[in-house]
């Protein structure tokens, strides 16, 4: 071979010393070349190269001979491509000679370096237990593909095994393929290393890749806790809290976890993050049991339709989770625990003689199957929501159920093929709703028979209805398609009950213990209907007639069970009508009454009827009271100034009187009750001269006559300004005229320097007001008359708690109020907003109280206590306090409070001031004490009417709480 010449005609100069001019070389490194040839070569090659010596041709023997010179020597590292070029060009290279014709001999040595092979990995897939040839990698030779025999490859399979690989190729693109036959025994992702060797060239080329091996996963535990779970698609095995193995779930065909021998092994199959299935099954081998068996298997979480547990031997068996679902095999295991849920559970007992007991687990909602003779491991699981089936093995099996078992299991139990004396499993219907006097006909319980459903004739049942009546025989029907029997009965409760009755059902089957279950029966009052009437009456004339009629849906009730109260609408005392005074009429009852009206007008009469229990009804009647004489005159009341007083006819005794003819007052001088002198004139004007030591009030009677000679007698009262304030208080607070003793006491109190606020305090503490307030609470909130025991109790609460707050909260959180609002926490809270704050609840606040209610009851706080706290929260809220203050200002001062006044008293209440303390402060304001105003000396003014309107009256009766009265 001859080296490729440079552009010049010679490789070196004539001189023995070569020139330093560079030879011709490529301008850039060829793509894919092993190296770039340099001339002269680097003193130290970067890698070993094949060395070839190219001798020059012989010079011949012609011409004079000269001493031989040492020929120049050149060394080059060339690529294989350059070498092929050299092979072509060197034979045409001319030999150099000097002038004398002498020729030199030159030797050229070329160091040719191979470029590294380019190896590319590929996806490696394998199936454990199957040794099929599979592509592992590909490679190319940048120096050009050489015969396949020049290459070799080895593979490290990543599981401790190595092997020679097969190389095929090259293909049309110069690509070689490396193949091998892995022999994996388990699934996993081992790292496979492929090493390719090219003749004697070093270093070898290598590439790594993770193989996806489909197959079983086998794990040997060192002992202790082992958890199997799936996270992000990978099956993980944890030893303690350390991940010992992680394999893509899709690559796992089966899983076997083996515990260490002689130590405790605790296995957990964790479905809390979601269920998964290993197609070939999961096996847990507990290893040889230690002296005290303690290999446990827990299935944590998951929800399945049917769980099937097959016991093979004392410590071996299998579990199938769900129909056609995951199969879990186990050996040397005890105990078993399953915390997942299932609709149905099926136990299959092992062969041989088995004694099994069904018991309640230690945790609420769990049950246990326990072996009495060690024939299978104790198994604890959440009670299935549907059915539990026990299938016996081939031997003489006995199955029993502990008394506590049904405390945790409410489904249907069936035991097949085993001797048992299990009683039926009965489930009560729950709380039943009945109405007094009406028949309750319905199913009271259902039951299933663990021995297998017979016919209805195999069972009997009786019902004790809990009201003292004799037990009755129940009807047993069934079974239905699921094996359930139904127990039904019919009964009529004579009376309603504030607490639920208990209906006890006893189920009997031969050769078994009777089973008793109980239903609560809420017996409601029969509906009362009441109808009012219109009454015509004459003033000052007593009348007696039917005031209202009513009927009761309970036709079995006795008339003596009922009572009625009559509010005549004229501020007089209530009239009570006992059952013995009621009159039966047309399937209902009449309420008789007798009354005398002192004034003419139209009066609304409220008649409330109670059956002595929880039911009541109210009828509204109307009394049209007219004068017994053909004219109408009224009593007259005045506040007067000091000294002798003169009242003109325009403001006199006949002001406002009506008659078809002219009225007149019998003139004359009359001495008043307190010694003053009244001088009446015919036109109704009069003068009054107080006696010495005028106490602040005096009165006298006067006679009015019409043109026909008809007469009527009325009373005129004169009051000092202090007496006028007392009169006002009686009308506005007690809704009646003051009695003589009360008027005298409180007027003397004022005359002695007493304050209106202190007087208000005395009124608020009076039995008269408290009786009205508490009586109204009962009628307004509980829809029934006040009973004496309730009055005594709530008055004691009022006095001990310094006001009505606890009473209002007590009524608001009472069971009667709760049920009247709908009987749910949500409806009750809504009613509080509507009845206390007089508005619908906003979602945020309503949500706050609902969350509070749920958190407190979940923490074990009694629901009644929680309602009491919430009710107090409403009555002590800024909004409620503001409504209270506004109501009191309207009631006592006949105006709305300013913003500053409202906040002043609201802040006092927030600081702990009671209702009556704030009311006392408001009534102690000068504006209250100065109304009515003091007339000028010698004059008088008719006293205004201070009786409350209907709304104001309700506010007063509701302890001066205008908003609470709207309940």
Protein Blocks (a to p, Z undefined) as FASTA:
>chain_A
ZZdddfblbfbdfbfbdcfbdcdddfbdcehiabdcdddddfbafbdcdddddddddebj
ghjdddddddddddddddfklmmmmmmmmmmpccdddfkopacddddddddddddddddd
ddddddehiacdddfbdcddfkopadfklpccdddehnopacddddedddfkopacdddd
dddfbdcjddddddddehjbccddddddddddedddddddebdjdddddeehiacddehj
acfbdcdfklpmbdcddddehiacdddddfknopcddfkopaddebjadfbdcbdcddee
jidfbdcdddfblmbccddehehiacdddehiacdddfbdcfbdcddddedjdddddddd
fbehiacdddfklpaccddddddfkbccddddfbdcdddddfklmmmpcbdcddehiacf
bdcddddebjadddehiacdddfbdcddfkbpadfklpccdddehnopacdddddedddf
kopacdddddddfbdcfbdcddddddddehiacddddddddddddddddddddddddehi
acdddfbdcddfblmbcfklpccdddehnopacddddfklpcceehiacdddddddfbgc
dddddddddehiabccddddddddddfbfcdcddddddddehjddddfklmmkgoiacfb
dcdddedddddfkopacdddfkopacddddehiahiacdddddddfkopacddddddddf
klmmmmmmmmmmnopacdfklmmmmmmmmmnopafklmmmmmmmpmklmmmmmmmmmmmm
nopacdfklmmmmmmmmmmnopaklmmmmmmmgmklmmmnnopaklmmmmmmmmmnopac
dfklmmmmmmmmmmmmmnopafklmmmmmmmmmmmgmklmmmmmmmmmmmmnopacdfkl
mmmmmmmmmnopafklmmmmmmmpmklmmpccdddehiacddddfbdcfklmmmmmnoop
aklmmZZ
